[in-house]
Amino acid sequence: MLQQTVGRMAGRMMAVMLALCCVAGAARAAAAPQIMTTIGGERPLRLQNLDIDGSVSGGMALTRVRMVFFNPNQRALEGRLQFPLLPGQRITAFALDVEGQLRPAVPVEKAKGRQIVEQLERRRVDPALLEQTQGNNFQLRVYPIAAQGTRTVELTYAEPLEREGANWAYRLPLAYGEVARGLNLRLQLNGADAAPQASGTLAELAFARRAGGYEAQIVKEHVSLDGTLKLLLPASAAPRSFVQQFDGATYFMAEVPLPPLPPAASRGARVLPKVVGLLWDSSGSGANRANAAELVELERYFKALGNGEVRLRWDRSYPKDFFYQPPPKGGVANEPSDGMPPPPPPRPLAHPVPMPAPIMAPSWQREKVIVAGSRVAQGDLAYGALAPAGPAGPAAESAVVAATNVLQRAESKSSTPGTGEIGVSLQKWRADAPYIARLQAAGTDRLYAIYLDERPSYTNSSAFFLDVADLLFERGQRELALRVLSNLAEMDLENRQVLRILGYRLMQAGAPELAIGVFEKVRELAEEEPQSFRDLGLAHAAADHPQQAVDQLYEVVLRPWDQRFAEIELIALAEMNAIVANAPRKAALDTSRIDPRLLKNMPLDLRAVLSWDADNSDMDLWVTDPNGERCFYGKRFSYQGGRMSLDFTGGYGPEEFSLRHAKPGKYRIEANFYGSTQQLVAAATTLQLRLSSGFGSGAAQDKLITLRLKGRGETVLVGEFEVKPK
């Protein structure tokens, strides 16, 4: 009966998937994916040459991988290299070719490394950033890869080898796909007494005796690589020591074999339990796992178990603690698929070292990254930390003075808006992607099934998941819509732009508690951007957490920001005061740390705020009043008192239109894609518009909409305010 149950379970759980990593007993995976990707290129980047040097000394190994990538397109592109490592492998060095020579990188704190790279990119300097994302996966950003040109990347990683019986096991991942010109692989086994046993990819390697060990080399032209090369090296039964000189320091390692464990028979066989709990993670992140191999392992275990009870939990909402900690009251539900139980948390890494380490030295912590740039003096990399928030310091005082001036100008006008009833309507927005017609034609009961059928073709498209979620919300399928949105959390790990899209759409869906956890992750990733604090503050406000909202928005008011975020503190100040003025008395807000000069509410009849997800992009907010007068970046003040905030040309926004007294009539709200200087060409930019009537008063009403603009010059009508006469 148990075997029948397992058979039914296997039938329900089986899906066609690609294996991303090696699992014991797995069938041979499909063709290896492209490791260097880009967006917007007509043809994919090609791996032109692959040069691998491996050195094994006792139970330690050091591997250097040099890759030459070719851009066959007619324009320069940014490339993103996804470089997964096996458990225990640690990056110790990274170099990038700059003006024809490999330039070694230096390790810096992860957040600061990304800030440095983005600042250099805005200055048109060509840096590279290697960072660890989640688990043991590394991502490398390289710009530019010139049209019809090449870039060379060199990575070095070290690892302690695992024992398999009397042998050390060395594994070399080779899932590089097509290598256009050729492969050059060299392996050196220091101190080896016998040739190793080779299996897997390139197992035809022939090892020859050399002084102090064994060596092998293989050269191939136009080769397709996949899988892993495995070497079993006889371990020495006697103690050994190894010494290495590196950067003026001497490192040593001693290996002392331990006596073998007693035979399993003498220890006694482990008694298998008769009740087994099986948690099956059916989220979308499991779609690339070796599902068939997992079922084989389960079948083996159940056969050994014999008769017993299996309690299966098909879990679609297991909290992914390896991605981010969900808020206390819940987290984003994960997308169903045939997956596998969650992995254990990653093992902590060794202590950091100031420079790329040799084979015997430890690697830096997970929070470190390595940055390489061109024409950059060492001083450029000494990037200072953000100043602590607080009233002390010239930057904070300057912000207070500027904000006070705005408040005084507002006080000089009539104190309370007085208008008739205000209606807010949103223009229905619909994408024109190929899958839309099929999804729209499906009945409500079939919509989710059609989505699952289309999903494999759009797993890397945030637009696809947003469009499907919109349709599900329209059909009243809220839980399914939230589940579909959760795919964005795992699309591109640690991509703050994608996470912002997810947070904005959760806010639009009336799920601020879920958005809080997402925006907390964004703040962790991008503390140098004021939008990270503002978005989190507004999410707390929507979730009725006024104290947390005020605290986050006040950070925007006082912290020193890059000049490209000019006057964002004024927008956050207005939002903070609106929350303070309308917080329920029982909330007992603590505003003692706020400069009293800044505590002044500024109610408005109409307010429109535009934000977007793309850095280095310029979106514009247009508002046309009943007189036909358009307020925008080129005409920031209207005849009847409308005001447009400063033009945001460097990414994210917000841009704000405010009107204290609105005359009767209709006000058209439009969004325009002015331009972009992004180096990574994106398919579309996602915008969020918040339209508010009665802002800052107890009768305030907000409506949010998320939409996308595809290219420069595109303009869309977002919605309208209709002000009725008294």
TIGU-136785 format. One line per 8 residues: number of its first residue (from 1); their letters; for each residue x, y, z of C-alpha. Coordinates in Angstrom, 2 decimals. Layout:
residues N
NUM	A	X,Y,Z | ...
This chain:
residues 726
1	MLQQTVGR	0.00,0.00,0.00 | 2.88,2.32,0.84 | 4.46,1.71,-2.57 | 1.12,2.50,-4.25 | 0.91,5.74,-2.28 | 4.44,6.66,-3.30 | 3.61,5.83,-6.91 | 0.59,8.12,-6.87
9	MAGRMMAV	2.64,10.83,-5.21 | 5.37,10.50,-7.82 | 2.85,10.75,-10.61 | 1.42,13.95,-9.20 | 4.77,15.55,-8.53 | 6.66,14.69,-11.72 | 7.42,17.55,-14.12 | 9.82,18.20,-16.97
17	MLALCCVA	12.72,20.18,-15.48 | 16.34,21.09,-16.08 | 18.88,20.13,-13.41 | 20.89,23.09,-12.18 | 23.15,21.16,-9.84 | 24.46,17.66,-9.34 | 22.23,15.33,-7.34 | 23.27,11.76,-6.55
25	GAARAAAA	21.87,9.35,-9.07 | 20.47,12.07,-11.33 | 20.03,11.41,-15.01 | 22.19,13.46,-17.37 | 20.95,17.05,-17.41 | 19.78,18.91,-20.48 | 22.14,21.18,-22.39 | 23.97,23.60,-20.10
33	PQIMTTIG	22.47,27.09,-20.01 | 24.30,30.16,-21.21 | 26.46,31.46,-18.35 | 26.89,35.05,-19.66 | 23.56,36.68,-20.45 | 22.43,40.11,-21.54 | 19.14,41.85,-22.28 | 18.43,43.49,-25.57
41	GERPLRLQ	21.13,41.84,-27.67 | 20.00,40.51,-31.04 | 22.38,37.57,-30.63 | 23.63,36.02,-27.37 | 27.15,36.52,-26.10 | 29.47,33.62,-26.94 | 32.07,31.94,-24.77 | 35.02,32.06,-27.15
49	NLDIDGSV	37.85,30.53,-25.10 | 37.97,28.61,-21.84 | 41.24,28.09,-19.95 | 41.19,26.09,-16.70 | 44.11,25.42,-14.35 | 43.57,23.16,-11.35 | 46.05,22.44,-8.59 | 45.49,19.87,-5.81
57	SGGMALTR	47.65,19.65,-2.71 | 46.52,16.96,-0.31 | 42.98,17.75,0.74 | 42.94,21.30,-0.73 | 42.41,22.45,-4.29 | 42.81,25.74,-6.13 | 41.17,26.24,-9.53 | 41.63,29.17,-11.91
65	VRMVFFNP	39.10,29.69,-14.70 | 39.75,32.20,-17.50 | 36.86,32.92,-19.89 | 36.90,35.06,-23.04 | 33.45,36.28,-24.14 | 32.64,37.62,-27.61 | 29.84,40.10,-28.42 | 28.55,39.36,-31.96
73	NQRALEGR	26.16,42.33,-31.92 | 26.63,45.73,-33.52 | 26.44,47.65,-30.24 | 28.06,47.50,-26.84 | 26.24,45.49,-24.18 | 26.41,44.77,-20.47 | 26.91,41.12,-19.62 | 25.87,39.21,-16.51
81	LQFPLLPG	27.81,36.09,-15.68 | 26.06,33.54,-13.46 | 28.73,31.38,-11.86 | 27.40,28.71,-9.48 | 29.95,26.92,-7.31 | 29.71,23.57,-5.60 | 29.38,23.40,-1.80 | 32.66,24.23,-0.11
89	QRITAFAL	34.12,26.15,-3.07 | 35.02,29.78,-2.34 | 36.09,32.58,-4.67 | 39.57,33.85,-3.73 | 40.48,36.09,-6.67 | 38.90,37.85,-9.63 | 40.39,39.79,-12.53 | 39.01,41.57,-15.60
97	DVEGQLRP	40.77,42.73,-18.75 | 41.10,46.50,-18.88 | 42.73,48.09,-21.93 | 44.19,44.75,-22.94 | 45.58,43.68,-19.56 | 44.05,41.63,-16.76 | 43.49,43.84,-13.77 | 43.07,42.18,-10.34
105	AVPVEKAK	40.16,43.26,-8.20 | 40.04,44.25,-4.54 | 37.51,43.04,-1.97 | 35.17,45.61,-0.42 | 31.93,45.46,1.55 | 29.14,44.19,-0.65 | 26.82,47.20,-0.45 | 29.68,49.65,-0.98
113	GRQIVEQL	30.98,47.64,-3.93 | 27.68,47.98,-5.76 | 27.52,51.70,-4.95 | 31.01,52.25,-6.33 | 30.22,50.37,-9.53 | 27.02,52.32,-10.17 | 28.72,55.64,-9.51 | 31.50,54.74,-11.93
121	ERRRVDPA	28.96,53.67,-14.55 | 27.27,57.06,-14.31 | 30.70,58.61,-14.94 | 31.07,56.38,-18.05 | 33.89,54.35,-16.47 | 33.81,50.63,-17.21 | 33.84,48.74,-13.88 | 32.92,45.17,-13.01
129	LLEQTQGN	31.28,43.81,-9.89 | 31.47,40.24,-8.64 | 29.11,39.49,-5.79 | 27.71,36.48,-4.03 | 23.94,36.41,-4.34 | 22.33,33.52,-2.48 | 23.77,30.21,-1.42 | 27.02,29.60,-3.32
137	NFQLRVYP	26.01,31.45,-6.49 | 28.08,34.34,-7.82 | 27.01,37.03,-10.27 | 29.38,39.21,-12.29 | 28.39,42.42,-14.07 | 30.67,43.51,-16.92 | 30.29,46.69,-18.99 | 30.98,47.41,-21.73
145	IAAQGTRT	31.48,44.42,-23.98 | 32.21,46.28,-27.20 | 30.42,45.52,-30.44 | 32.28,42.70,-32.19 | 34.69,42.76,-29.24 | 35.74,40.52,-26.37 | 36.15,40.72,-22.59 | 38.22,38.35,-20.47
153	VELTYAEP	37.17,37.31,-16.98 | 39.33,35.28,-14.61 | 38.01,33.67,-11.43 | 39.98,31.66,-8.88 | 38.35,29.53,-6.23 | 39.64,27.28,-3.45 | 38.02,24.34,-1.70 | 38.67,21.65,0.90
161	LEREGANW	38.16,18.23,-0.71 | 35.76,15.65,0.65 | 36.74,12.11,1.45 | 35.27,9.12,-0.33 | 36.64,6.08,1.42 | 40.42,6.13,1.12 | 40.34,8.86,-1.58 | 40.08,12.61,-1.84
169	AYRLPLAY	37.30,13.65,-4.26 | 37.99,16.63,-6.56 | 35.03,17.86,-8.60 | 35.37,20.32,-11.47 | 32.06,21.83,-12.73 | 32.08,22.01,-16.54 | 28.58,23.27,-17.39 | 29.89,26.01,-19.70
177	GEVARGLN	27.92,25.07,-22.83 | 29.40,25.85,-26.24 | 33.04,27.00,-26.34 | 33.43,28.52,-29.80 | 37.19,28.31,-30.27 | 38.51,25.91,-27.72 | 39.26,24.54,-24.30 | 42.62,24.27,-22.56
185	LRLQLNGA	42.43,22.26,-19.30 | 45.49,21.59,-17.11 | 45.45,19.72,-13.80 | 48.35,19.30,-11.39 | 48.29,16.88,-8.45 | 51.02,17.85,-5.98 | 52.48,15.08,-3.83 | 50.25,12.39,-5.36
193	DAAPQASG	51.64,8.86,-5.10 | 49.39,7.39,-7.79 | 47.32,8.55,-10.76 | 43.70,9.44,-9.95 | 40.55,7.71,-11.15 | 38.65,10.01,-13.52 | 34.90,9.88,-14.26 | 32.23,12.12,-15.74
201	TLAELAFA	32.89,14.81,-18.35 | 36.38,14.65,-19.96 | 37.13,11.41,-18.12 | 39.55,10.58,-20.96 | 42.18,12.79,-19.27 | 45.54,10.97,-19.21 | 47.73,11.70,-16.18 | 51.51,11.42,-16.45
209	RRAGGYEA	54.07,11.23,-13.69 | 55.93,14.50,-13.09 | 58.33,15.66,-10.38 | 56.40,15.72,-7.16 | 53.13,14.36,-8.48 | 51.00,13.90,-11.60 | 49.87,16.22,-14.39 | 47.33,16.09,-17.23
217	QIVKEHVS	46.36,18.45,-20.03 | 43.67,18.35,-22.67 | 43.14,20.79,-25.55 | 39.97,20.73,-27.68 | 38.59,22.97,-30.40 | 34.92,23.96,-30.55 | 33.72,21.83,-27.70 | 30.35,21.60,-25.91
225	LDGTLKLL	30.72,21.11,-22.17 | 28.29,19.97,-19.52 | 28.32,18.04,-16.29 | 31.25,17.57,-13.90 | 34.70,16.00,-14.00 | 35.39,13.92,-10.89 | 38.81,12.74,-9.75 | 39.44,10.28,-6.92
233	LPASAAPR	42.95,10.76,-5.54 | 44.44,8.25,-3.08 | 44.80,9.96,0.30 | 48.07,9.53,2.16 | 47.97,7.33,5.26 | 50.85,9.30,6.80 | 50.78,12.91,8.12 | 51.75,15.56,5.57
241	SFVQQFDG	52.37,19.28,5.57 | 52.27,21.84,2.77 | 53.83,25.30,2.67 | 53.03,28.17,0.31 | 54.34,31.72,-0.10 | 51.79,34.37,-1.04 | 52.02,38.17,-1.00 | 54.98,38.13,1.37
249	ATYFMAEV	53.34,35.76,3.85 | 53.87,32.05,4.47 | 50.90,29.71,4.76 | 51.06,26.13,5.87 | 48.61,23.27,6.15 | 49.02,19.99,8.03 | 47.00,16.86,7.32 | 46.88,14.21,10.03
257	PLPPLPPA	44.84,11.13,9.12 | 42.45,9.93,11.80 | 41.89,6.25,12.58 | 38.96,4.80,10.63 | 35.56,4.40,12.23 | 34.57,0.89,13.28 | 32.59,-1.10,10.68 | 28.93,-0.30,10.40
265	ASRGARVL	28.05,-3.84,11.43 | 29.76,-3.42,14.80 | 28.08,-0.07,15.37 | 24.67,-1.50,14.58 | 22.29,-0.42,11.85 | 20.20,2.69,12.39 | 16.59,1.86,13.06 | 14.39,3.68,10.54
273	PKVVGLLW	11.34,5.45,11.98 | 7.89,4.10,11.20 | 6.37,7.59,10.88 | 8.01,9.94,8.37 | 7.11,13.57,7.72 | 7.73,14.67,4.13 | 7.63,18.39,3.39 | 7.47,18.90,-0.37
281	DSSGSGAN	8.27,22.44,-1.45 | 6.05,23.09,-4.45 | 7.16,26.67,-5.05 | 8.34,27.94,-8.41 | 11.94,28.07,-7.22 | 11.99,24.27,-7.35 | 11.24,24.17,-11.06 | 14.88,23.72,-12.00
289	RANAAELV	15.69,20.91,-9.61 | 16.49,17.31,-10.54 | 13.00,16.12,-9.63 | 13.38,12.61,-11.03 | 16.52,12.00,-8.96 | 14.74,13.11,-5.78 | 11.93,10.64,-6.41 | 14.47,7.87,-6.98
297	ELERYFKA	16.03,8.63,-3.60 | 12.60,8.66,-1.95 | 11.76,5.32,-3.56 | 14.99,3.80,-2.17 | 14.24,5.12,1.30 | 10.67,3.87,1.30 | 11.76,0.42,0.18 | 14.20,0.28,3.09
305	LGNGEVRL	11.47,1.54,5.41 | 9.02,-1.19,4.53 | 5.61,-0.68,6.08 | 5.21,2.70,7.66 | 3.32,5.97,7.64 | 4.30,8.92,5.44 | 2.75,12.26,6.28 | 3.02,14.37,3.13
313	RWDRSYPK	2.67,18.11,3.26 | 2.41,19.75,-0.14 | 3.63,23.14,0.95 | 3.13,26.21,-1.28 | 4.00,28.78,1.36 | 7.20,27.57,3.00 | 9.06,30.72,4.12 | 12.27,30.97,2.09
321	DFFYQPPP	14.66,32.08,4.84 | 17.53,31.83,2.38 | 15.98,34.72,0.44 | 14.62,37.07,3.08 | 12.99,36.90,6.47 | 9.23,37.41,6.06 | 7.48,39.96,8.30 | 6.15,38.65,11.63
329	KGGVANEP	2.59,38.43,10.36 | 3.39,36.48,7.21 | 5.33,36.48,3.98 | 4.78,36.22,0.26 | 3.40,32.83,-0.73 | 5.64,30.86,-3.04 | 4.56,29.74,-6.47 | 3.54,26.06,-6.85
337	SDGMPPPP	5.56,23.68,-8.96 | 7.10,20.27,-8.57 | 10.01,21.11,-6.31 | 11.99,19.68,-3.43 | 12.21,20.19,0.34 | 14.07,23.35,1.33 | 17.84,23.06,1.65 | 19.61,23.60,4.95
345	PPRPLAHP	20.91,27.14,5.53 | 24.31,27.80,3.94 | 27.35,27.12,6.06 | 29.13,30.20,7.41 | 32.22,31.24,5.52 | 35.72,31.70,6.88 | 37.16,34.95,8.18 | 37.88,37.67,5.62
353	VPMPAPIM	41.31,38.44,4.26 | 42.36,41.80,2.81 | 43.52,40.46,-0.55 | 42.69,37.52,-2.84 | 43.90,34.45,-0.94 | 46.09,31.49,-1.91 | 45.02,27.89,-1.76 | 45.57,27.58,2.00
361	APSWQREK	44.26,30.97,3.09 | 40.61,31.63,4.03 | 38.23,33.55,1.78 | 36.25,36.67,2.68 | 32.79,36.69,4.14 | 29.62,36.45,2.11 | 29.00,40.16,2.61 | 32.15,40.97,0.62
369	VIVAGSRV	32.37,41.58,-3.12 | 35.25,42.29,-5.47 | 35.36,45.34,-7.68 | 37.53,45.95,-10.73 | 37.47,49.18,-12.70 | 39.52,51.07,-15.26 | 41.35,54.35,-14.81 | 40.33,54.46,-11.17
377	AQGDLAYG	42.76,55.54,-8.48 | 42.84,53.62,-5.22 | 41.20,56.57,-3.52 | 38.03,56.00,-5.51 | 37.56,52.70,-3.74 | 37.81,54.22,-0.26 | 34.10,54.90,-0.22 | 32.86,56.35,3.09
385	ALAPAGPA	29.87,55.00,4.99 | 26.62,56.94,5.19 | 26.54,59.53,7.96 | 24.32,58.56,10.90 | 20.82,60.00,10.89 | 20.18,62.83,13.31 | 19.98,66.59,13.57 | 23.73,67.03,14.06
393	GPAAESAV	25.89,67.94,11.11 | 25.73,70.48,8.25 | 23.86,68.17,5.86 | 21.04,67.60,8.33 | 20.81,71.30,9.21 | 20.73,72.22,5.51 | 17.82,69.82,5.01 | 15.98,71.35,7.95
401	VAATNVLQ	16.47,74.89,6.64 | 15.30,73.98,3.13 | 12.24,72.18,4.43 | 11.42,75.03,6.83 | 11.43,77.50,3.94 | 8.93,75.37,2.05 | 6.69,75.12,5.13 | 6.78,78.88,5.64
409	RAESKSST	5.78,79.49,2.01 | 2.90,77.07,2.42 | 1.76,78.78,5.64 | 1.56,82.13,3.87 | -1.39,80.79,1.86 | -4.82,79.80,3.03 | -4.55,77.05,5.61 | -7.28,74.64,4.56
417	PGTGEIGV	-8.38,73.47,1.14 | -12.02,74.03,0.39 | -13.39,72.23,-2.64 | -16.37,70.21,-3.70 | -16.42,66.43,-3.96 | -13.39,64.97,-5.74 | -13.54,61.74,-7.72 | -10.52,59.73,-8.80
425	SLQKWRAD	-10.69,57.37,-11.79 | -7.90,55.21,-13.17 | -7.49,54.46,-16.83 | -7.55,50.71,-17.38 | -4.14,49.64,-18.65 | -3.53,46.40,-20.53 | -0.37,44.95,-21.97 | -0.19,43.74,-25.58
433	APYIARLQ	2.12,40.75,-25.06 | 1.57,37.56,-27.13 | 0.14,35.59,-24.21 | -2.50,38.18,-23.27 | -5.15,37.11,-25.80 | -5.00,33.48,-24.71 | -5.23,34.37,-21.04 | -8.11,36.79,-21.56
441	AAGTDRLY	-10.06,34.22,-23.57 | -9.77,31.63,-20.81 | -12.57,31.16,-18.31 | -11.86,31.94,-14.69 | -11.65,28.24,-13.85 | -9.03,27.70,-16.60 | -7.00,30.89,-16.24 | -4.48,29.52,-13.76
449	AIYLDERP	-3.96,26.33,-15.77 | -3.27,28.38,-18.92 | -0.80,30.46,-16.93 | 1.06,27.33,-15.81 | 1.23,26.22,-19.44 | 2.68,29.56,-20.58 | 5.04,30.05,-17.65 | 8.04,27.99,-18.89
457	SYTNSSAF	8.43,30.42,-21.81 | 8.46,33.51,-19.59 | 10.29,32.50,-16.41 | 12.63,35.52,-16.70 | 9.93,38.07,-17.55 | 8.63,40.18,-14.67 | 6.02,41.59,-17.07 | 4.49,38.15,-17.56
465	FLDVADLL	3.87,37.59,-13.86 | 2.52,41.14,-13.42 | 0.09,40.70,-16.32 | -1.16,37.33,-15.08 | -1.59,38.69,-11.56 | -3.61,41.63,-12.93 | -6.00,39.24,-14.69 | -6.36,37.07,-11.59
473	FERGQREL	-7.12,40.11,-9.44 | -9.77,41.19,-11.96 | -11.37,37.73,-11.81 | -11.48,37.77,-8.01 | -8.68,35.19,-7.60 | -6.70,37.18,-5.03 | -4.77,34.32,-3.42 | -3.69,32.96,-6.79
481	ALRVLSNL	-2.70,36.46,-7.91 | -0.46,36.92,-4.86 | 1.06,33.51,-5.48 | 1.90,34.47,-9.06 | 3.44,37.75,-7.90 | 5.71,35.86,-5.52 | 7.70,34.64,-8.54 | 9.27,38.11,-8.71
489	AEMDLENR	10.97,37.50,-5.36 | 13.06,34.69,-6.84 | 13.56,35.82,-10.43 | 16.89,37.60,-10.01 | 18.17,37.29,-6.46 | 19.13,40.59,-4.84 | 17.83,42.66,-7.77 | 16.37,45.67,-6.01
497	QVLRILGY	14.56,46.88,-9.13 | 12.57,43.66,-9.44 | 11.87,43.64,-5.70 | 10.58,47.21,-5.90 | 8.17,46.14,-8.63 | 6.92,43.35,-6.37 | 6.53,45.71,-3.43 | 4.63,48.30,-5.49
505	RLMQAGAP	2.25,45.71,-6.88 | 1.61,44.26,-3.41 | 0.77,47.76,-2.21 | -1.64,48.20,-5.12 | -3.23,44.88,-4.20 | -3.87,46.07,-0.65 | -1.28,43.74,0.88 | 1.08,46.14,2.71
513	ELAIGVFE	2.05,43.57,5.34 | 3.54,41.45,2.57 | 5.15,44.50,0.96 | 6.95,45.40,4.21 | 9.15,42.30,4.09 | 10.03,43.01,0.45 | 10.89,46.67,1.08 | 12.98,45.72,4.11
521	KVRELAEE	15.08,43.58,1.78 | 15.35,46.49,-0.68 | 16.53,48.79,2.11 | 19.16,46.22,3.06 | 20.35,46.06,-0.55 | 20.27,49.81,-1.27 | 20.61,51.86,1.88 | 22.25,54.63,-0.12
529	EPQSFRDL	19.00,55.31,-2.03 | 16.32,57.38,-0.25 | 13.55,55.55,-2.11 | 14.38,52.45,-0.05 | 13.36,54.22,3.16 | 10.42,56.05,1.61 | 8.89,52.90,0.11 | 9.21,51.06,3.42
537	GLAHAAAD	7.71,53.99,5.33 | 4.67,54.17,3.04 | 4.16,50.41,3.36 | 4.17,50.74,7.15 | 1.68,53.60,6.89 | -0.66,51.50,4.74 | -0.36,48.66,7.28 | -1.38,51.01,10.14
545	HPQQAVDQ	2.10,51.16,11.67 | 2.36,54.97,12.00 | 5.44,55.02,14.27 | 7.50,52.84,11.94 | 6.27,54.89,8.96 | 7.31,58.19,10.55 | 10.71,56.79,11.54 | 11.51,55.63,7.99
553	LYEVVLRP	10.29,58.83,6.31 | 12.29,60.97,8.72 | 15.41,59.11,7.61 | 14.70,60.44,4.10 | 14.35,63.97,5.44 | 17.63,64.08,7.35 | 20.15,61.78,5.68 | 22.58,63.24,3.14
561	WDQRFAEI	21.77,61.90,-0.33 | 23.42,62.00,-3.72 | 22.57,65.17,-5.65 | 20.57,63.19,-8.21 | 17.91,62.73,-5.49 | 17.39,66.46,-4.98 | 14.30,67.47,-2.95 | 13.09,63.95,-2.28
569	ELIALAEM	13.24,64.94,1.38 | 10.48,67.50,0.78 | 8.16,64.85,-0.63 | 8.90,62.52,2.29 | 8.41,65.40,4.74 | 4.89,66.07,3.43 | 4.05,62.37,3.72 | 5.47,62.17,7.24
577	NAIVANAP	3.45,65.18,8.42 | 0.26,63.79,6.91 | 0.77,60.57,8.92 | 1.53,62.48,12.15 | -1.49,64.76,11.74 | -3.94,61.93,11.13 | -2.60,59.20,13.38 | -5.16,57.98,15.94
585	RKAALDTS	-4.57,59.27,19.45 | -4.11,55.78,20.79 | -1.07,55.40,18.55 | 0.85,57.78,20.90 | 3.44,58.71,18.29 | 6.91,59.60,19.52 | 8.10,62.62,17.52 | 10.71,63.77,20.04
593	RIDPRLLK	13.59,63.16,17.63 | 11.98,65.30,14.92 | 13.06,68.92,14.67 | 9.94,70.89,15.73 | 10.44,73.28,12.82 | 9.47,70.42,10.51 | 6.20,69.40,12.15 | 3.63,71.17,9.98
601	NMPLDLRA	0.94,69.40,7.99 | 0.24,70.68,4.46 | -3.14,69.36,3.27 | -3.85,69.31,-0.47 | -6.90,68.91,-2.65 | -5.02,66.94,-5.31 | -1.73,65.07,-5.29 | -0.15,62.73,-7.86
609	VLSWDADN	3.17,60.94,-7.29 | 5.06,58.96,-9.95 | 7.76,56.38,-9.09 | 9.51,53.83,-11.31 | 11.80,50.83,-11.03 | 14.68,51.64,-13.42 | 17.85,53.42,-12.37 | 19.39,56.05,-14.68
617	SDMDLWVT	16.01,56.60,-16.35 | 13.90,59.71,-16.78 | 10.13,59.38,-16.54 | 7.94,62.48,-16.45 | 4.63,63.25,-14.80 | 2.22,65.48,-16.75 | -0.93,67.01,-15.25 | -3.37,68.99,-17.40
625	DPNGERCF	-5.96,71.07,-15.53 | -9.48,72.11,-16.66 | -8.01,75.26,-18.27 | -5.93,73.07,-20.58 | -2.71,74.17,-18.87 | -0.15,71.39,-18.55 | 2.13,71.25,-15.51 | 5.36,69.30,-16.12
633	YGKRFSYQ	9.15,69.56,-15.69 | 9.34,72.42,-18.24 | 6.51,74.42,-16.60 | 6.54,73.52,-12.92 | 3.94,76.05,-11.68 | 0.43,76.47,-13.05 | -1.77,79.58,-13.01 | -4.16,78.17,-10.40
641	GGRMSLDF	-1.37,77.13,-8.00 | -0.31,73.66,-9.11 | 3.31,72.71,-8.43 | 5.50,70.03,-10.00 | 8.56,68.85,-8.05 | 12.04,68.97,-9.54 | 12.65,66.77,-12.56 | 14.13,63.38,-11.61
649	TGGYGPEE	16.50,62.45,-14.43 | 18.62,59.86,-12.59 | 16.17,57.11,-11.82 | 13.35,55.94,-9.55 | 11.64,59.29,-8.88 | 9.39,60.31,-7.27 | 7.95,63.22,-9.17 | 5.08,64.94,-7.38
657	FSLRHAKP	2.26,67.22,-8.52 | 0.46,69.07,-5.74 | -2.49,71.46,-5.81 | -3.82,73.05,-2.66 | -7.08,74.45,-4.04 | -8.54,72.70,-7.07 | -11.08,74.45,-9.27 | -13.98,72.33,-10.57
665	GKYRIEAN	-13.38,70.24,-13.67 | -11.27,67.33,-14.87 | -7.51,66.93,-14.39 | -5.73,64.54,-16.74 | -2.76,62.58,-15.33 | -0.22,61.23,-17.85 | 3.16,59.51,-17.68 | 5.86,60.03,-20.28
673	FYGSTQQL	9.04,58.05,-20.97 | 11.57,60.79,-21.65 | 14.77,58.76,-21.87 | 17.20,56.35,-20.30 | 20.95,56.10,-19.86 | 20.88,52.55,-18.54 | 23.75,50.43,-19.76 | 21.67,47.29,-19.40
681	VAAATTLQ	18.89,47.50,-21.98 | 15.60,46.56,-20.34 | 12.42,45.43,-22.07 | 10.21,47.95,-20.23 | 10.12,50.26,-17.24 | 7.51,49.65,-14.57 | 5.84,52.74,-13.11 | 3.64,53.25,-10.08
689	LRLSSGFG	1.28,56.19,-9.76 | -0.41,57.19,-6.54 | -3.36,59.57,-6.97 | -4.61,61.20,-3.77 | -7.56,63.45,-3.01 | -7.78,65.24,0.32 | -4.13,64.48,1.04 | -3.16,65.26,4.64
697	SGAAQDKL	-6.76,65.27,5.86 | -8.85,62.66,7.61 | -10.85,62.18,4.41 | -7.84,61.35,2.23 | -8.33,58.77,-0.50 | -5.52,57.04,-2.39 | -5.58,55.01,-5.57 | -2.54,53.18,-6.95
705	ITLRLKGR	-1.84,51.79,-10.39 | 1.15,49.95,-11.84 | 1.90,50.11,-15.57 | 4.80,49.82,-18.00 | 6.36,52.03,-20.65 | 8.44,50.39,-23.35 | 10.48,53.11,-24.97 | 11.43,56.73,-25.29
713	GETVLVGE	8.61,59.07,-26.24 | 5.78,56.78,-25.13 | 3.02,58.53,-23.19 | 0.02,56.95,-21.48 | -3.08,58.39,-19.83 | -3.06,57.11,-16.27 | -6.22,58.56,-14.79 | -8.29,61.62,-13.98
721	FEVKPK	-9.36,63.73,-11.04 | -12.86,65.14,-11.34 | -13.58,68.04,-9.00 | -17.27,68.86,-8.68 | -18.58,72.32,-7.80 | -19.69,72.96,-4.25
